[in-house]
Amino acid sequence: MPRAYPPPGSLTLPVSRFSWPLVSVCDTNGHEKLRWVKKQADYGADDHPADDPDRAPLTWVVNAMDDCDECGDLRVELIVEETGKHGAGLVGHFSPDSARKLRAALAAALREMGEPPGP
């Protein structure tokens, strides 16, 4: 289990470009290292009728993150899961360009329905 320093909620250091809390974690070899964490941008649920037998109600969470060692850069994390089944959903780590492409696809679908795409 990673050990957090400072204790969660006690301090936010303004060093990170996002003013995220700095935490100290131990890797699998027991070596301690400092890293930044993720920051939640928004969350929500679809408004599809819950009694539809063909489509499960979903929740989603969007985070800005820089704690993906494999990615090596900043990412937008999108988590989509069935309502009430936390931890059993899909997680995507999008580069800024990929996140913009997803945003453009959502805007195009809204325009296709005659809706304003938003900001």
Secondary structure, 3 states (H helix, E strand, C coil): CCCCCCCCCCCCCCCCCCCCCEEEEECCCCCEEEEECCEEEEEEECCCCCCCCCCCCEEEEEEEECCCCCCCCCEEEEEEEECCCCCCCEEEEECHHHHHHHHHHHHHHHHHCCCCCCC
